[in-house]
Amino acid sequence: MPSERFVEELNDQIGRELAAAHQYTAVAAWYDDQTFPRLAKFFYGQAEEERGHAMRMVGYLRDTGSALRLGEIPAPRALFEDHVTPIRLALENEQKVTIQIGRLFEIARETNDYASESFMQWFVDEQVEEESTMDALLQVAERVRDFPMMLEEYLAREATRG
């Protein structure tokens, strides 16, 4: 069974993952309102991915017989100055999550909780991809700041690659 410290931190992380899903939904809706359908679709997808992360953590707590504590989710930021700001916000969020995931991994290691350490490895690997994706999107958004529809074109091209 995971340590109390790990369970407490994982519960907090579940809240952060759900808050990220909430934020990405707000970002997607903003892009939808601004008539950026590919950015909206991308961020709706990111919202589902974050919710999936939270549910994976919920499942782990349930599988290990650990206490699940769901707290309040703060209201997300819903208005933005331009098409670049939400992407910058997303990258900053992913960078924070990387630190938080690393802390959970460290707690599992410090408490000799090999099962939780193994469980967290997937999230460590996932954060490399999450940060890379948002960083690339931000770089493109900054380069095409004056031509935001080019960002839509970039996402269209990326969708055909993967």
Beta strands, then each sheet from edge to edge (+ up, - down):
end
